[in-house]
Amino acid sequence: MERMKNLLAWFEIPVLDMSRAKTFYETVLDIEITTVEFGGFKMGWFPRPEEGAAGSLVQHEAYKPSTEGSLIYFASDDLALPLSRVEQAGGKVLQEKTQISEDHGYMAVFTDTEGNRIALHSMS
């Protein structure tokens, strides 16, 4: 049987203030986000991984931040580190680091500066 590919290709996180959201995610995830504008959209591109999905922050009138709906999980070696930066960056921790199971690792949930519910995952 052929190995299944990662089904997730792209994600978009709605934002109200691109500068504020960019600073938040760069601080929490310790990454650099590239901003671009085209067709009335302001986008903040997350670094593209070698494998897996890429994504973007998006500021546009059709995009509304929400704590309802889909939940995106960002991977980490140990989610405790990015989670420790959430509140100092202006977000709010909703669920502290919690073990899912020995086989599935840990998760935590927070809201970002824009009002989106986002999660973190790590195996340790």
TAFENVEN-V348419 format. One record per backbone hydrogen bond with DSSP energy under -1.0 kcal/mol. CO is the residue of the C=O (numbers start at 1). NH is the residue of the N-H. E is the energy in kcal/mol with one decimal. If there is no record, write none. Layout:
CO NH E
CO NH E
This chain:
9 54 -1.2
11 56 -1.9
13 58 -2.5
17 21 -2.6
18 22 -2.9
19 23 -2.2
20 24 -2.2
21 25 -2.6
22 26 -2.4
23 27 -2.2
24 28 -2.8
25 29 -2.3
34 45 -3.2
36 43 -3.1
38 41 -1.9
41 38 -2.0
42 59 -3.1
43 36 -2.6
44 57 -2.6
45 34 -1.9
54 11 -1.1
55 46 -2.4
56 13 -2.7
57 44 -2.2
58 15 -2.4
59 42 -2.2
60 63 -2.0
66 117 -1.6
72 119 -3.1
74 121 -2.4
78 81 -1.7
79 83 -2.3
80 84 -1.7
82 85 -1.2
83 86 -1.0
85 89 -1.3
86 91 -2.6
87 90 -1.3
92 111 -2.6
95 109 -1.7
98 107 -2.4
101 105 -1.4
105 100 -3.2
105 101 -1.1
106 122 -1.7
107 98 -2.8
108 120 -2.5
109 94 -2.4
109 95 -2.4
110 118 -3.1
111 92 -2.0
112 115 -1.0
116 112 -2.1
118 110 -3.0
119 74 -2.6
120 108 -1.5
121 76 -1.8
122 106 -3.7
